[in-house]
Amino acid sequence: PGMYQLLDFLSNLNYRTGCIDLLFTSPSRLYMLILQYYRGDAATADIVFQMLFATPIATYIKRPEMAKTLVDLAKLGRDEEFIDIVKKHSAG
């Protein structure tokens, strides 16, 4: 509880934009905020990013199997690929 609000606060503080805007412009920066908050614990950062963002997106685009891929793309800084997947599958 409250994790989304915390991330939104940190996103605004660090990037002057909300976490949802950051998610769809630079998901890797949002992932890094989570990773920094958990002091480098990548396993926890992965779980949080997946639960709050990747799984809901994957469910929305009707591709639940893509949740892990979205996490991996954010982790690796492959923002364009992340955004392209979301655009491609939400357009149809």
N, C-alpha and C positions, 0 to 999 in steps of 0.2 A: 504493500500500500504506500502510495506517495512517490513511487519511483519515477513515474512519468513527470510529475510536477518538479521533482528534483532535477531530472534531465532537462526539462524545459528551462528551468532557472539557470542551470550551468551553460546551456546552449546560448541563451540570451546574454549571459555574462561574458562568455568567451567569443561568441561569433555574432552577437547582436541580431539573432534570428531565433525563432522557436525551433524546437527539436523536430517537429514534423517538416518544416521547411528545410531544415538541415538534412533530414532523412532523404528527401527527394532531390537535393542538390549535391550533397556530399556525404553519403552514408558512412564513409570511412571516418570522417570527423566525428560523427555521432558515436560510432563504435569506439573511437579513441577516448571520447569523454567517459564512456562507460568503463573502459579499461583503466583509465586513470583513477576513476572513482574507486574501483576495486583494487587499486594499487598493483596493477600488473597481473592480476589473476585472470588469465585468458579464459579458463574454463567457465568461471562465473560470468565474465563479460559476454561470452558466447551465449550462455543460457538466457541472460537478461535481454540481449539484443534479439535473440530468437523469439522469446516469449512476448516481448512488447511490440516488436516491429516486423520481423521476418515472417513469423507464422500468420499474423493477421493479413499481411500483404499476400502471402502465398494462398491463403484461403480465399481472399477477395478475387484474385485472378484465376481461381479455380485450378490451382496447381500446387496443392499442399506439399508435394514432394520437392518443391523448389525452396522451401524454407532454409534448409541447410546450405544450399548453394548461395542464397542471398547473404547469409551470415559470412560465408567464406569470401565472397566478393567484397563485402564491406571490410573484412579483416585485412584483405590483401590490397586495399586501396583501389580496387577496380570499379570506381564509381560509375563510369559510363556504361559498363556492362550491366551493373545492378539496375541503373535507371532504364536502360534499353529493354531489359527483361520485363520490368514493370510496365513500361509503355506498350510493348509488343503484345503482352497478354491481357492488358486491361482495355485495349482498343477494340477487341473483338467481342 
